[in-house]
């Protein structure tokens, strides 16, 4: 049928009828259409997602490489061992201390920190309270500047070269510890002028215990700089021997972030001093790495912990990993007789064995 030969009125009516379904279908599909679902986003492993940075910036990749090189360029040197605070040598190197409940994994963590898990400079034992003395390990810098002379084994700290730092392994507190260890440890923490920061290890799976809260409250009250370090975070991120999928890793990182906030909330309640609790919380594992390509790669969070130590001692680098000039924190220290800041005798109550 030729529409052009039909009357104009009939032609318009037919054309209108033919257009109606098209318009109707257009309106139907426009109404029924729904936006395409967005792909699910997963948290990926990085310094900022693994750790909880609230007061400092996450380290760059170059800065992490600088920290790794600093700690692994040479084996650590046991410079001194002290049972009493008065036995500490007048060392001229900046120090950091590591504290934690007995069997929190401190010795294993230090061996991973030193990059010597097989040599095990820090003795590892399943028996709580194995570390009974305060042991200073020299890392980085020029290393030992000369060979020991006859009878100089006890004064190794005198031969440790400039540009390094000392990591002090403290006796564990809580179960398996002794209260007298705590008295000397607290004297060191509050009176040692070379001490730049204390790193307190907390088991990520079990959270804060009463002895942890007591110690952290004491350090805060005495004005001792400290950083909370959640250990054994692999229990949350990859509890099995297999590498986690992207979804499971994302869920583990979210759970770890919530754990950090719970720690802050509990400390805020315990301190009850009106001051905010905004310190960084670092998260580490001495056992696992998520880098399946290299079995020699650093364990979870170890390079970030190394960077925090360098930052505390003034041995850090710029954003591109270039070594900075030695800052006053890392320069030779004008050593005088150490004195305990507090007038009160430390009690060491958190080192008292728990019932």
ZADO-1210 file (C-alpha; in nm, 4 decimals, padded with zeros to 6 digits):
<atoms>
<atom x="00.0000" y="00.0000" z="00.0000" code="UNK" pos="1"/>
<atom x="00.1313" y="00.3374" z="-00.1093" code="UNK" pos="2"/>
<atom x="00.0722" y="00.5832" z="00.1740" code="UNK" pos="3"/>
<atom x="00.1285" y="00.8770" z="-00.0573" code="UNK" pos="4"/>
<atom x="-00.1993" y="00.7997" z="-00.2435" code="UNK" pos="5"/>
<atom x="-00.4114" y="00.8010" z="00.0758" code="UNK" pos="6"/>
<atom x="-00.5980" y="01.1069" z="00.2004" code="UNK" pos="7"/>
<atom x="-00.3883" y="01.3328" z="00.4210" code="UNK" pos="8"/>
<atom x="-00.6025" y="01.2778" z="00.7344" code="UNK" pos="9"/>
<atom x="-00.5837" y="00.8983" z="00.7023" code="UNK" pos="10"/>
<atom x="-00.2104" y="00.9110" z="00.6317" code="UNK" pos="11"/>
<atom x="-00.1458" y="01.1129" z="00.9509" code="UNK" pos="12"/>
<atom x="-00.3535" y="00.8674" z="01.1563" code="UNK" pos="13"/>
<atom x="-00.1605" y="00.5637" z="01.0291" code="UNK" pos="14"/>
<atom x="00.1775" y="00.7280" z="01.0865" code="UNK" pos="15"/>
<atom x="00.0782" y="00.8221" z="01.4432" code="UNK" pos="16"/>
<atom x="-00.0292" y="00.4628" z="01.5117" code="UNK" pos="17"/>
<atom x="00.3014" y="00.3220" z="01.3843" code="UNK" pos="18"/>
<atom x="00.5048" y="00.5573" z="01.6067" code="UNK" pos="19"/>
<atom x="00.3221" y="00.4799" z="01.9324" code="UNK" pos="20"/>
<atom x="00.4794" y="00.1391" z="02.0137" code="UNK" pos="21"/>
<atom x="00.8311" y="00.2759" z="01.9573" code="UNK" pos="22"/>
<atom x="00.7718" y="00.5624" z="02.1977" code="UNK" pos="23"/>
<atom x="00.6132" y="00.3266" z="02.4473" code="UNK" pos="24"/>
<atom x="00.9026" y="00.0827" z="02.4402" code="UNK" pos="25"/>
<atom x="01.1475" y="00.3692" z="02.4763" code="UNK" pos="26"/>
<atom x="00.9720" y="00.4900" z="02.7896" code="UNK" pos="27"/>
<atom x="00.9545" y="00.1373" z="02.9294" code="UNK" pos="28"/>
<atom x="01.3244" y="00.0655" z="02.8864" code="UNK" pos="29"/>
<atom x="01.4203" y="00.4101" z="03.0171" code="UNK" pos="30"/>
<atom x="01.2185" y="00.3444" z="03.3324" code="UNK" pos="31"/>
<atom x="01.3295" y="-00.0153" z="03.3859" code="UNK" pos="32"/>
<atom x="01.7039" y="00.0385" z="03.3233" code="UNK" pos="33"/>
<atom x="01.9286" y="00.0197" z="03.6313" code="UNK" pos="34"/>
<atom x="02.2867" y="00.1440" z="03.6713" code="UNK" pos="35"/>
<atom x="02.5593" y="-00.1135" z="03.6181" code="UNK" pos="36"/>
<atom x="02.6980" y="-00.2461" z="03.9496" code="UNK" pos="37"/>
<atom x="03.0380" y="-00.1036" z="04.0371" code="UNK" pos="38"/>
<atom x="03.3188" y="-00.3583" z="04.0726" code="UNK" pos="39"/>
<atom x="03.3946" y="-00.4459" z="04.4357" code="UNK" pos="40"/>
<atom x="03.7003" y="-00.2632" z="04.5672" code="UNK" pos="41"/>
<atom x="03.9489" y="-00.4517" z="04.7850" code="UNK" pos="42"/>
<atom x="04.2075" y="-00.3122" z="05.0208" code="UNK" pos="43"/>
<atom x="04.5539" y="-00.3973" z="04.8928" code="UNK" pos="44"/>
<atom x="04.8626" y="-00.4445" z="05.1050" code="UNK" pos="45"/>
<atom x="05.0687" y="-00.1274" z="05.1499" code="UNK" pos="46"/>
<atom x="05.2351" y="00.0640" z="05.4312" code="UNK" pos="47"/>
<atom x="04.9232" y="00.2746" z="05.4837" code="UNK" pos="48"/>
<atom x="04.6770" y="-00.0193" z="05.4899" code="UNK" pos="49"/>
<atom x="04.8953" y="-00.2498" z="05.7010" code="UNK" pos="50"/>
<atom x="04.9824" y="00.0120" z="05.9641" code="UNK" pos="51"/>
<atom x="04.7765" y="00.2818" z="06.1313" code="UNK" pos="52"/>
<atom x="04.9531" y="00.6141" z="06.0679" code="UNK" pos="53"/>
<atom x="04.7884" y="00.9048" z="06.2465" code="UNK" pos="54"/>
<atom x="05.0773" y="01.1360" z="06.3377" code="UNK" pos="55"/>
<atom x="05.3350" y="01.0620" z="06.0666" code="UNK" pos="56"/>
<atom x="05.3330" y="00.9969" z="05.6938" code="UNK" pos="57"/>
<atom x="05.3732" y="00.6419" z="05.5612" code="UNK" pos="58"/>
<atom x="05.7277" y="00.5834" z="05.4330" code="UNK" pos="59"/>
<atom x="05.7892" y="00.5849" z="05.0594" code="UNK" pos="60"/>
<atom x="05.9246" y="00.2828" z="04.8733" code="UNK" pos="61"/>
<atom x="06.2695" y="00.4444" z="04.8565" code="UNK" pos="62"/>
<atom x="06.2655" y="00.5117" z="05.2296" code="UNK" pos="63"/>
<atom x="06.1751" y="00.1484" z="05.2991" code="UNK" pos="64"/>
<atom x="06.4654" y="00.0356" z="05.0803" code="UNK" pos="65"/>
<atom x="06.6976" y="00.2686" z="05.2729" code="UNK" pos="66"/>
<atom x="06.5798" y="00.1204" z="05.6036" code="UNK" pos="67"/>
<atom x="06.6232" y="-00.2349" z="05.4763" code="UNK" pos="68"/>
<atom x="06.9786" y="-00.1670" z="05.3582" code="UNK" pos="69"/>
<atom x="07.0701" y="00.0027" z="05.6860" code="UNK" pos="70"/>
<atom x="06.9755" y="-00.2991" z="05.8968" code="UNK" pos="71"/>
<atom x="07.1027" y="-00.5715" z="05.6651" code="UNK" pos="72"/>
<atom x="07.4366" y="-00.4329" z="05.5491" code="UNK" pos="73"/>
<atom x="07.6107" y="-00.6183" z="05.8335" code="UNK" pos="74"/>
<atom x="07.5287" y="-00.8510" z="06.1190" code="UNK" pos="75"/>
<atom x="07.4249" y="-00.6863" z="06.4469" code="UNK" pos="76"/>
<atom x="07.6871" y="-00.6651" z="06.7201" code="UNK" pos="77"/>
<atom x="07.6114" y="-00.7433" z="07.0833" code="UNK" pos="78"/>
<atom x="07.7667" y="-00.4364" z="07.2443" code="UNK" pos="79"/>
<atom x="07.6704" y="-00.4832" z="07.6075" code="UNK" pos="80"/>
<atom x="07.4599" y="-00.6825" z="07.8503" code="UNK" pos="81"/>
<atom x="07.3330" y="-00.5246" z="08.1705" code="UNK" pos="82"/>
<atom x="07.1320" y="-00.6637" z="08.4586" code="UNK" pos="83"/>
<atom x="07.1305" y="-00.3332" z="08.6480" code="UNK" pos="84"/>
<atom x="07.0672" y="00.0139" z="08.5103" code="UNK" pos="85"/>
<atom x="07.3865" y="00.1394" z="08.6693" code="UNK" pos="86"/>
<atom x="07.5780" y="-00.1158" z="08.4579" code="UNK" pos="87"/>
<atom x="07.4823" y="00.0502" z="08.1282" code="UNK" pos="88"/>
<atom x="07.7873" y="00.1912" z="07.9492" code="UNK" pos="89"/>
<atom x="07.8156" y="00.5627" z="07.8617" code="UNK" pos="90"/>
<atom x="07.7542" y="00.4843" z="07.4941" code="UNK" pos="91"/>
<atom x="07.7446" y="00.7728" z="07.2458" code="UNK" pos="92"/>
<atom x="07.4886" y="00.6165" z="07.0105" code="UNK" pos="93"/>
<atom x="07.1104" y="00.6760" z="06.9992" code="UNK" pos="94"/>
<atom x="06.9084" y="00.3876" z="07.1395" code="UNK" pos="95"/>
<atom x="06.5629" y="00.2364" z="07.1020" code="UNK" pos="96"/>
<atom x="06.4172" y="-00.0245" z="07.3361" code="UNK" pos="97"/>
<atom x="06.1869" y="-00.3193" z="07.2682" code="UNK" pos="98"/>
<atom x="05.9431" y="-00.4333" z="07.5341" code="UNK" pos="99"/>
<atom x="05.6664" y="-00.6892" z="07.5452" code="UNK" pos="100"/>
<atom x="05.4916" y="-00.9519" z="07.7500" code="UNK" pos="101"/>
<atom x="05.6781" y="-01.2771" z="07.7934" code="UNK" pos="102"/>
<atom x="05.6445" y="-01.4890" z="07.4775" code="UNK" pos="103"/>
<atom x="05.4847" y="-01.2117" z="07.2712" code="UNK" pos="104"/>
<atom x="05.7369" y="-01.2963" z="06.9997" code="UNK" pos="105"/>
<atom x="05.9901" y="-01.0241" z="07.0799" code="UNK" pos="106"/>
<atom x="06.3052" y="-01.2292" z="07.0158" code="UNK" pos="107"/>
<atom x="06.1718" y="-01.3628" z="06.6846" code="UNK" pos="108"/>
<atom x="06.0777" y="-01.0100" z="06.5831" code="UNK" pos="109"/>
<atom x="06.4246" y="-00.8755" z="06.6640" code="UNK" pos="110"/>
<atom x="06.5875" y="-01.1494" z="06.4557" code="UNK" pos="111"/>
<atom x="06.3626" y="-01.0544" z="06.1632" code="UNK" pos="112"/>
<atom x="06.4421" y="-00.6872" z="06.2261" code="UNK" pos="113"/>
<atom x="06.8147" y="-00.7605" z="06.2086" code="UNK" pos="114"/>
<atom x="06.7620" y="-00.9635" z="05.8902" code="UNK" pos="115"/>
<atom x="06.9276" y="-01.2638" z="06.0533" code="UNK" pos="116"/>
<atom x="06.6470" y="-01.5149" z="06.1264" code="UNK" pos="117"/>
<atom x="06.8863" y="-01.8105" z="06.0945" code="UNK" pos="118"/>
<atom x="07.1692" y="-01.6648" z="06.3049" code="UNK" pos="119"/>
<atom x="06.9236" y="-01.5640" z="06.5795" code="UNK" pos="120"/>
<atom x="07.1287" y="-01.3024" z="06.7667" code="UNK" pos="121"/>
<atom x="06.8274" y="-01.2653" z="06.9991" code="UNK" pos="122"/>
<atom x="06.7701" y="-01.6038" z="07.1623" code="UNK" pos="123"/>
<atom x="06.4292" y="-01.7580" z="07.0913" code="UNK" pos="124"/>
<atom x="06.2662" y="-01.9876" z="07.3447" code="UNK" pos="125"/>
<atom x="05.9204" y="-02.1344" z="07.4023" code="UNK" pos="126"/>
<atom x="05.9754" y="-02.0827" z="07.7751" code="UNK" pos="127"/>
<atom x="05.8515" y="-01.7400" z="07.8943" code="UNK" pos="128"/>
<atom x="06.1022" y="-01.5062" z="08.0563" code="UNK" pos="129"/>
<atom x="06.4126" y="-01.6273" z="07.8721" code="UNK" pos="130"/>
<atom x="06.5451" y="-01.2719" z="07.8299" code="UNK" pos="131"/>
<atom x="06.6608" y="-01.1765" z="08.1797" code="UNK" pos="132"/>
<atom x="06.9093" y="-00.9003" z="08.1037" code="UNK" pos="133"/>
<atom x="06.8999" y="-00.5800" z="07.8997" code="UNK" pos="134"/>
<atom x="07.0999" y="-00.6487" z="07.5835" code="UNK" pos="135"/>
<atom x="07.2229" y="-00.3770" z="07.3456" code="UNK" pos="136"/>
<atom x="07.2744" y="-00.4644" z="06.9769" code="UNK" pos="137"/>
<atom x="07.4586" y="-00.2246" z="06.7462" code="UNK" pos="138"/>
<atom x="07.3134" y="-00.1953" z="06.3942" code="UNK" pos="139"/>
<atom x="07.4110" y="00.0018" z="06.0827" code="UNK" pos="140"/>
<atom x="07.6691" y="00.2757" z="06.0710" code="UNK" pos="141"/>
<atom x="08.0344" y="00.1883" z="06.0297" code="UNK" pos="142"/>
<atom x="08.0014" y="-00.1328" z="06.2274" code="UNK" pos="143"/>
<atom x="08.2925" y="-00.2358" z="06.4458" code="UNK" pos="144"/>
<atom x="08.5700" y="00.0131" z="06.3712" code="UNK" pos="145"/>
<atom x="08.8565" y="-00.2156" z="06.4702" code="UNK" pos="146"/>
<atom x="08.9367" y="-00.5646" z="06.5921" code="UNK" pos="147"/>
<atom x="08.9197" y="-00.6206" z="06.9684" code="UNK" pos="148"/>
<atom x="09.2355" y="-00.5848" z="07.1686" code="UNK" pos="149"/>
<atom x="09.3268" y="-00.8374" z="07.4317" code="UNK" pos="150"/>
<atom x="09.0755" y="-00.8288" z="07.7156" code="UNK" pos="151"/>
<atom x="08.8327" y="-00.5986" z="07.5334" code="UNK" pos="152"/>
<atom x="08.5424" y="-00.8390" z="07.4923" code="UNK" pos="153"/>
<atom x="08.3435" y="-00.6620" z="07.7643" code="UNK" pos="154"/>
<atom x="08.3821" y="-00.3168" z="07.6052" code="UNK" pos="155"/>
<atom x="08.2624" y="-00.3868" z="07.2516" code="UNK" pos="156"/>
<atom x="08.0513" y="-00.0689" z="07.2613" code="UNK" pos="157"/>
<atom x="08.3725" y="00.1365" z="07.2479" code="UNK" pos="158"/>
<atom x="08.4617" y="-00.0151" z="06.9108" code="UNK" pos="159"/>
<atom x="08.1238" y="00.0425" z="06.7446" code="UNK" pos="160"/>
<atom x="08.1607" y="00.3020" z="06.4680" code="UNK" pos="161"/>
<atom x="07.9746" y="00.6296" z="06.4225" code="UNK" pos="162"/>
<atom x="07.6456" y="00.6543" z="06.2345" code="UNK" pos="163"/>
<atom x="07.4751" y="00.3504" z="06.3861" code="UNK" pos="164"/>
<atom x="07.2033" y="00.2883" z="06.6430" code="UNK" pos="165"/>
<atom x="07.1608" y="00.0562" z="06.9399" code="UNK" pos="166"/>
<atom x="06.8571" y="-00.1696" z="06.9770" code="UNK" pos="167"/>
<atom x="06.8036" y="-00.2718" z="07.3400" code="UNK" pos="168"/>
<atom x="06.6231" y="-00.5999" z="07.4052" code="UNK" pos="169"/>
<atom x="06.4422" y="-00.5696" z="07.7397" code="UNK" pos="170"/>
<atom x="06.3216" y="-00.8519" z="07.9674" code="UNK" pos="171"/>
<atom x="05.9632" y="-00.9584" z="07.9060" code="UNK" pos="172"/>
<atom x="05.6959" y="-00.8725" z="08.1598" code="UNK" pos="173"/>
<atom x="05.3892" y="-01.0629" z="08.2782" code="UNK" pos="174"/>
<atom x="05.3966" y="-01.4409" z="08.3116" code="UNK" pos="175"/>
<atom x="05.7432" y="-01.5897" z="08.3617" code="UNK" pos="176"/>
<atom x="05.9005" y="-01.2572" z="08.4572" code="UNK" pos="177"/>
<atom x="06.0395" y="-01.1268" z="08.7842" code="UNK" pos="178"/>
<atom x="05.9528" y="-00.8022" z="08.9550" code="UNK" pos="179"/>
<atom x="06.3175" y="-00.7107" z="09.0171" code="UNK" pos="180"/>
<atom x="06.3787" y="-00.7123" z="08.6409" code="UNK" pos="181"/>
<atom x="06.1068" y="-00.4518" z="08.6057" code="UNK" pos="182"/>
<atom x="06.2611" y="-00.2152" z="08.8585" code="UNK" pos="183"/>
<atom x="06.5847" y="-00.1958" z="08.6624" code="UNK" pos="184"/>
<atom x="06.4010" y="-00.1796" z="08.3288" code="UNK" pos="185"/>
<atom x="06.1901" y="00.1150" z="08.4440" code="UNK" pos="186"/>
<atom x="06.5007" y="00.2944" z="08.5676" code="UNK" pos="187"/>
<atom x="06.6448" y="00.2587" z="08.2188" code="UNK" pos="188"/>
<atom x="06.3255" y="00.3685" z="08.0420" code="UNK" pos="189"/>
<atom x="06.2886" y="00.6847" z="08.2477" code="UNK" pos="190"/>
<atom x="06.6534" y="00.7740" z="08.3058" code="UNK" pos="191"/>
<atom x="06.8553" y="00.6781" z="07.9982" code="UNK" pos="192"/>
<atom x="06.9475" y="00.9911" z="07.8030" code="UNK" pos="193"/>
<atom x="07.0440" y="00.7944" z="07.4919" code="UNK" pos="194"/>
<atom x="06.6956" y="00.6401" z="07.4648" code="UNK" pos="195"/>
<atom x="06.4990" y="00.7912" z="07.1778" code="UNK" pos="196"/>
<atom x="06.1867" y="00.5730" z="07.1667" code="UNK" pos="197"/>
<atom x="06.0413" y="00.2563" z="07.3166" code="UNK" pos="198"/>
<atom x="05.8557" y="00.0027" z="07.1023" code="UNK" pos="199"/>
<atom x="05.5977" y="-00.1968" z="07.2989" code="UNK" pos="200"/>
<atom x="05.4831" y="-00.5245" z="07.1433" code="UNK" pos="201"/>
<atom x="05.1195" y="-00.6322" z="07.1753" code="UNK" pos="202"/>
<atom x="04.9843" y="-00.9646" z="07.0497" code="UNK" pos="203"/>
<atom x="04.7455" y="-00.8717" z="06.7656" code="UNK" pos="204"/>
<atom x="04.5320" y="-01.1805" z="06.8190" code="UNK" pos="205"/>
<atom x="04.4849" y="-01.1433" z="07.1952" code="UNK" pos="206"/>
<atom x="04.4944" y="-00.7645" z="07.2293" code="UNK" pos="207"/>
<atom x="04.5888" y="-00.5533" z="07.5299" code="UNK" pos="208"/>
<atom x="04.6359" y="-00.7183" z="07.8681" code="UNK" pos="209"/>
<atom x="04.6299" y="-00.5444" z="08.2055" code="UNK" pos="210"/>
<atom x="05.0106" y="-00.5472" z="08.2288" code="UNK" pos="211"/>
<atom x="05.0315" y="-00.3825" z="07.8844" code="UNK" pos="212"/>
<atom x="04.7960" y="-00.1055" z="07.9925" code="UNK" pos="213"/>
<atom x="04.9880" y="-00.0537" z="08.3180" code="UNK" pos="214"/>
<atom x="05.3185" y="-00.0181" z="08.1341" code="UNK" pos="215"/>
<atom x="05.1848" y="00.2132" z="07.8627" code="UNK" pos="216"/>
<atom x="05.0130" y="00.4319" z="08.1216" code="UNK" pos="217"/>
<atom x="05.3409" y="00.4595" z="08.3133" code="UNK" pos="218"/>
<atom x="05.5380" y="00.5524" z="08.0002" code="UNK" pos="219"/>
<atom x="05.2809" y="00.8148" z="07.9052" code="UNK" pos="220"/>
<atom x="05.2876" y="00.9629" z="08.2550" code="UNK" pos="221"/>
<atom x="05.6688" y="00.9796" z="08.2560" code="UNK" pos="222"/>
<atom x="05.6805" y="01.1378" z="07.9106" code="UNK" pos="223"/>
<atom x="05.8722" y="00.8466" z="07.7548" code="UNK" pos="224"/>
<atom x="05.8120" y="00.8373" z="07.3759" code="UNK" pos="225"/>
<atom x="05.6713" y="00.5004" z="07.2717" code="UNK" pos="226"/>
<atom x="05.5063" y="00.3244" z="06.9792" code="UNK" pos="227"/>
<atom x="05.2649" y="00.0324" z="07.0038" code="UNK" pos="228"/>
<atom x="05.3591" y="-00.2550" z="06.7712" code="UNK" pos="229"/>
<atom x="05.1025" y="-00.5264" z="06.7028" code="UNK" pos="230"/>
<atom x="05.2920" y="-00.8530" z="06.6574" code="UNK" pos="231"/>
<atom x="05.1820" y="-01.1764" z="06.4879" code="UNK" pos="232"/>
<atom x="04.9438" y="-00.9945" z="06.2515" code="UNK" pos="233"/>
<atom x="04.9698" y="-01.2886" z="06.0122" code="UNK" pos="234"/>
<atom x="04.7170" y="-01.4587" z="06.2416" code="UNK" pos="235"/>
<atom x="04.4635" y="-01.2025" z="06.1195" code="UNK" pos="236"/>
<atom x="04.5772" y="-01.1572" z="05.7591" code="UNK" pos="237"/>
<atom x="04.6719" y="-01.5099" z="05.6545" code="UNK" pos="238"/>
<atom x="04.5878" y="-01.7634" z="05.9281" code="UNK" pos="239"/>
<atom x="04.6575" y="-02.0574" z="05.6954" code="UNK" pos="240"/>
<atom x="04.9739" y="-02.1532" z="05.5125" code="UNK" pos="241"/>
<atom x="04.8240" y="-02.0519" z="05.1769" code="UNK" pos="242"/>
<atom x="04.8434" y="-01.6986" z="05.0435" code="UNK" pos="243"/>
<atom x="04.5074" y="-01.5246" z="05.0943" code="UNK" pos="244"/>
<atom x="04.2870" y="-01.4236" z="04.8039" code="UNK" pos="245"/>
<atom x="04.2327" y="-01.0548" z="04.7340" code="UNK" pos="246"/>
<atom x="03.8987" y="-01.0665" z="04.9126" code="UNK" pos="247"/>
<atom x="04.0322" y="-01.2435" z="05.2222" code="UNK" pos="248"/>
<atom x="04.3338" y="-01.0135" z="05.2391" code="UNK" pos="249"/>
<atom x="04.1060" y="-00.7108" z="05.2191" code="UNK" pos="250"/>
<atom x="03.8903" y="-00.8497" z="05.4988" code="UNK" pos="251"/>
<atom x="04.1981" y="-00.9193" z="05.7095" code="UNK" pos="252"/>
<atom x="04.3292" y="-00.5660" z="05.6618" code="UNK" pos="253"/>
<atom x="03.9903" y="-00.4267" z="05.7625" code="UNK" pos="254"/>
<atom x="03.9903" y="-00.6448" z="06.0747" code="UNK" pos="255"/>
<atom x="04.3434" y="-00.5286" z="06.1542" code="UNK" pos="256"/>
<atom x="04.2362" y="-00.1653" z="06.1209" code="UNK" pos="257"/>
<atom x="03.9484" y="-00.2298" z="06.3617" code="UNK" pos="258"/>
<atom x="04.1914" y="-00.3935" z="06.6049" code="UNK" pos="259"/>
<atom x="04.4086" y="-00.0804" z="06.6022" code="UNK" pos="260"/>
<atom x="04.1076" y="00.1356" z="06.6819" code="UNK" pos="261"/>
<atom x="04.0080" y="-00.0962" z="06.9674" code="UNK" pos="262"/>
<atom x="04.3577" y="-00.0603" z="07.1130" code="UNK" pos="263"/>
<atom x="04.3323" y="00.3185" z="07.0968" code="UNK" pos="264"/>
<atom x="03.9858" y="00.3152" z="07.2531" code="UNK" pos="265"/>
<atom x="04.1004" y="00.0953" z="07.5419" code="UNK" pos="266"/>
<atom x="04.4068" y="00.3115" z="07.6046" code="UNK" pos="267"/>
<atom x="04.1985" y="00.6287" z="07.5896" code="UNK" pos="268"/>
<atom x="03.9736" y="00.4857" z="07.8597" code="UNK" pos="269"/>
<atom x="04.2695" y="00.3733" z="08.0713" code="UNK" pos="270"/>
<atom x="04.4627" y="00.7003" z="08.0472" code="UNK" pos="271"/>
<atom x="04.1599" y="00.9143" z="08.1320" code="UNK" pos="272"/>
<atom x="04.3728" y="01.2292" z="08.1183" code="UNK" pos="273"/>
<atom x="04.1780" y="01.4265" z="07.8601" code="UNK" pos="274"/>
<atom x="04.4570" y="01.4048" z="07.6044" code="UNK" pos="275"/>
<atom x="04.3914" y="01.2456" z="07.2646" code="UNK" pos="276"/>
<atom x="04.5368" y="00.9055" z="07.1776" code="UNK" pos="277"/>
<atom x="04.6633" y="00.9558" z="06.8235" code="UNK" pos="278"/>
<atom x="04.9967" y="00.7743" z="06.8181" code="UNK" pos="279"/>
<atom x="05.0866" y="00.5550" z="06.5219" code="UNK" pos="280"/>
<atom x="05.0361" y="00.1801" z="06.5584" code="UNK" pos="281"/>
<atom x="05.2677" y="-00.0456" z="06.3600" code="UNK" pos="282"/>
<atom x="05.1720" y="-00.3994" z="06.2545" code="UNK" pos="283"/>
<atom x="05.4309" y="-00.6724" z="06.1958" code="UNK" pos="284"/>
<atom x="05.4892" y="-01.0429" z="06.1572" code="UNK" pos="285"/>
<atom x="05.8205" y="-01.2152" z="06.2172" code="UNK" pos="286"/>
<atom x="05.7031" y="-01.5317" z="06.0434" code="UNK" pos="287"/>
<atom x="05.5299" y="-01.4501" z="05.7145" code="UNK" pos="288"/>
<atom x="05.5662" y="-01.2434" z="05.4011" code="UNK" pos="289"/>
<atom x="05.3005" y="-01.2086" z="05.1320" code="UNK" pos="290"/>
<atom x="05.5623" y="-01.1812" z="04.8596" code="UNK" pos="291"/>
<atom x="05.5473" y="-01.5253" z="04.6997" code="UNK" pos="292"/>
<atom x="05.8212" y="-01.4349" z="04.4486" code="UNK" pos="293"/>
<atom x="06.1061" y="-01.4191" z="04.6958" code="UNK" pos="294"/>
<atom x="06.1648" y="-01.6162" z="05.0122" code="UNK" pos="295"/>
<atom x="06.4304" y="-01.3611" z="05.1085" code="UNK" pos="296"/>
<atom x="06.1892" y="-01.0665" z="05.1198" code="UNK" pos="297"/>
<atom x="06.1250" y="-00.8857" z="05.4465" code="UNK" pos="298"/>
<atom x="05.8453" y="-01.0128" z="05.6643" code="UNK" pos="299"/>
<atom x="05.5195" y="-00.8228" z="05.7047" code="UNK" pos="300"/>
<atom x="05.5765" y="-00.4703" z="05.8350" code="UNK" pos="301"/>
<atom x="05.9458" y="-00.5220" z="05.9186" code="UNK" pos="302"/>
<atom x="06.0752" y="-00.2521" z="05.6831" code="UNK" pos="303"/>
<atom x="05.8182" y="-00.0055" z="05.8196" code="UNK" pos="304"/>
<atom x="05.9393" y="-00.0866" z="06.1716" code="UNK" pos="305"/>
<atom x="06.2996" y="-00.0347" z="06.0610" code="UNK" pos="306"/>
<atom x="06.2014" y="00.3017" z="05.9170" code="UNK" pos="307"/>
<atom x="06.0334" y="00.4033" z="06.2438" code="UNK" pos="308"/>
<atom x="06.3571" y="00.3252" z="06.4301" code="UNK" pos="309"/>
<atom x="06.5658" y="00.5324" z="06.1894" code="UNK" pos="310"/>
<atom x="06.3156" y="00.8162" z="06.2137" code="UNK" pos="311"/>
<atom x="06.3315" y="00.8081" z="06.5946" code="UNK" pos="312"/>
<atom x="06.7123" y="00.8082" z="06.6015" code="UNK" pos="313"/>
<atom x="06.7615" y="01.0744" z="06.3347" code="UNK" pos="314"/>
<atom x="06.9116" y="00.8283" z="06.0849" code="UNK" pos="315"/>
<atom x="06.6258" y="00.8451" z="05.8352" code="UNK" pos="316"/>
<atom x="06.6416" y="00.9537" z="05.4702" code="UNK" pos="317"/>
<atom x="06.4606" y="01.1935" z="05.2398" code="UNK" pos="318"/>
<atom x="06.1624" y="01.0810" z="05.0291" code="UNK" pos="319"/>
<atom x="06.3942" y="00.9449" z="04.7588" code="UNK" pos="320"/>
<atom x="06.5951" y="00.7359" z="05.0028" code="UNK" pos="321"/>
<atom x="06.8956" y="00.9697" z="05.0112" code="UNK" pos="322"/>
<atom x="07.0820" y="00.9764" z="05.3407" code="UNK" pos="323"/>
<atom x="07.0295" y="01.2955" z="05.5372" code="UNK" pos="324"/>
<atom x="07.3013" y="01.4712" z="05.7274" code="UNK" pos="325"/>
<atom x="07.3205" y="01.3442" z="06.0817" code="UNK" pos="326"/>
<atom x="07.0676" y="01.5255" z="06.2959" code="UNK" pos="327"/>
<atom x="07.1235" y="01.6166" z="06.6623" code="UNK" pos="328"/>
<atom x="06.9400" y="01.2958" z="06.7586" code="UNK" pos="329"/>
<atom x="07.2048" y="01.0887" z="06.5816" code="UNK" pos="330"/>
<atom x="07.5139" y="01.2956" z="06.6592" code="UNK" pos="331"/>
<atom x="07.7501" y="01.1937" z="06.9336" code="UNK" pos="332"/>
<atom x="07.5769" y="01.2341" z="07.2670" code="UNK" pos="333"/>
<atom x="07.7288" y="01.4377" z="07.5451" code="UNK" pos="334"/>
<atom x="07.7078" y="01.1671" z="07.8068" code="UNK" pos="335"/>
<atom x="07.6806" y="01.2497" z="08.1728" code="UNK" pos="336"/>
<atom x="07.5686" y="01.0326" z="08.4597" code="UNK" pos="337"/>
<atom x="07.2180" y="00.9042" z="08.3960" code="UNK" pos="338"/>
<atom x="06.9558" y="00.9867" z="08.6520" code="UNK" pos="339"/>
<atom x="06.6060" y="00.8548" z="08.6986" code="UNK" pos="340"/>
<atom x="06.3600" y="01.1362" z="08.6212" code="UNK" pos="341"/>
<atom x="06.0974" y="01.0353" z="08.8734" code="UNK" pos="342"/>
<atom x="06.1526" y="01.0894" z="09.2434" code="UNK" pos="343"/>
<atom x="05.9592" y="00.7709" z="09.3140" code="UNK" pos="344"/>
<atom x="06.1317" y="00.4334" z="09.3165" code="UNK" pos="345"/>
<atom x="06.0062" y="00.2231" z="09.0231" code="UNK" pos="346"/>
<atom x="05.8042" y="-00.0748" z="09.1425" code="UNK" pos="347"/>
<atom x="05.8212" y="-00.2993" z="08.8364" code="UNK" pos="348"/>
<atom x="05.4688" y="-00.4199" z="08.9116" code="UNK" pos="349"/>
<atom x="05.3991" y="-00.5116" z="08.5471" code="UNK" pos="350"/>
<atom x="05.6930" y="-00.7532" z="08.5615" code="UNK" pos="351"/>
<atom x="05.5367" y="-00.9305" z="08.8588" code="UNK" pos="352"/>
<atom x="05.4222" y="-01.2816" z="08.7608" code="UNK" pos="353"/>
<atom x="05.0472" y="-01.2895" z="08.7062" code="UNK" pos="354"/>
<atom x="04.8296" y="-01.5237" z="08.9051" code="UNK" pos="355"/>
</atoms>
